[in-house]
Amino acid sequence: MPAVPDLSESERPTMTRSAWRDVPPLKVRRFAALALEEVPVLAQDILREIRAEYPGLPVVLDDSGEPMALVGIRRALEGFVQQLAAADRPRYHPEVFQEFGRGEGLEGRSLDSLQAIYRLGVRLAWRRLAEIGQQTEIPPPAMYELAESGFEYLDGLVDQSVRGYAEAAARQAGERLRLQRKLMESLLSERRPEPQPGSVLGADGGLDERAARAGWALPERVAVGVLLRPAREAVAPAVGEGVLLDMEAEQPRMVVPDPDAAGRPELLRRAMTGWSGAIGPPVALADAAKSLRWAQAAIGLMQRGLLPAGEVLHCTEHTEALVLLQPEELIEDLTRRCLAPLEHSGPAHGRRLAQTLLAWLETRGGAPEVAARLGVHPQTVRYRLRQIRELWGDEIDDPDRRFELELVLRARRLRGELGRP
């Protein structure tokens, strides 16, 4: 393969040559000197045009009392002209233009207006630089290159502003999350005092003030959710702005305002894809801690395998399990007393009798109905029912005892000890 010849700069393709670098240095210095002389007046003219085009633009003064916009315009022009004269890298004075971006972010505005202002400034500056180019007899190809450099320079200024904007957005997001966590702590506190008429707010402010700081409208009803992370670095679910979400806890928590509002359940279902957890029952705002307790109870049952895992459950759809399985000590004591007659029946036979008794209590029917529920022969059911009457005697006809028996047998079935009919 033949070697590639080492071309001198004059022999390289014209597309790589710089028309501006071909301008005699004397002309470049004269152009730069005239442009620098024009900078103060040009900066004032540009600012005046910008204010006329954007009358709502706020005037922010620096420490010396000079408008920051004017300082930025002047420094941008000086940096660009000095770059041309020295053939050096552009000097953007990043602190000024980052501050512009931060200001837009803190004021809640987009960068669109700022970028439009930059483009207006470049267009106005180019008109004057073009006049100076004619005055100093800069060749047209060099001026075209100068225009391209101006827009590249503009891109650099925009990059600095975007960086400042992003910093402001991150700072605001962090502050908003901090305020939301403080608000959630207040909402979910068991000992949150009721506001007294005419009382003076403390240094931290009351619930109304904390909600206002966090930008959260206080709803009448809420539901509190507890989540289980699918992975340590899982991205927070996109639950929407109205839902308070605390991802700092080991088990993230969320407060859902107006949980029964139209579209809210479907929105949460989509946002929770890939997550598991539990959402407590809807309660009055003042009772948010109660909803949290039920959600935590559901999480406990999920972790023990007593409620379905791998999805976000609504406690209102699992009331039976939460009511019967949550007070374990009480249910266990009642189970021992109510099912004492089965102690000597043996595990397998005792299980069959318990299944038959529960089916009979639930159907309130005869042997055929119970047999259909259990999938056995009616004669088998009649035999078991006779045994049940022998074991419990007349107590089996007492309404209170029958209610207790159904409670404990349903609890055993929920724990998987009886199976399902």
Secondary structure as GFF3:
##gff-version 3
##sequence-region A 1 421
A	DSSP	three_ten_helix	9	11	.	.	.	ID=ss1
A	DSSP	three_ten_helix	14	16	.	.	.	ID=ss2
A	DSSP	alpha_helix	25	53	.	.	.	ID=ss3
A	DSSP	alpha_helix	68	86	.	.	.	ID=ss4
A	DSSP	alpha_helix	94	106	.	.	.	ID=ss5
A	DSSP	alpha_helix	112	135	.	.	.	ID=ss6
A	DSSP	alpha_helix	140	188	.	.	.	ID=ss7
A	DSSP	alpha_helix	207	213	.	.	.	ID=ss8
A	DSSP	beta_strand	221	228	.	.	.	ID=ss9
A	DSSP	beta_strand	244	246	.	.	.	ID=ss10
A	DSSP	beta_strand	253	257	.	.	.	ID=ss11
A	DSSP	alpha_helix	264	271	.	.	.	ID=ss12
A	DSSP	beta_strand	276	279	.	.	.	ID=ss13
A	DSSP	beta_strand	283	284	.	.	.	ID=ss14
A	DSSP	three_ten_helix	285	287	.	.	.	ID=ss15
A	DSSP	alpha_helix	288	303	.	.	.	ID=ss16
A	DSSP	beta_strand	312	314	.	.	.	ID=ss17
A	DSSP	three_ten_helix	315	317	.	.	.	ID=ss18
A	DSSP	alpha_helix	319	325	.	.	.	ID=ss19
A	DSSP	alpha_helix	328	338	.	.	.	ID=ss20
A	DSSP	three_ten_helix	340	342	.	.	.	ID=ss21
A	DSSP	alpha_helix	347	363	.	.	.	ID=ss22
A	DSSP	alpha_helix	367	374	.	.	.	ID=ss23
A	DSSP	alpha_helix	378	392	.	.	.	ID=ss24
A	DSSP	three_ten_helix	393	397	.	.	.	ID=ss25
A	DSSP	alpha_helix	399	414	.	.	.	ID=ss26
###
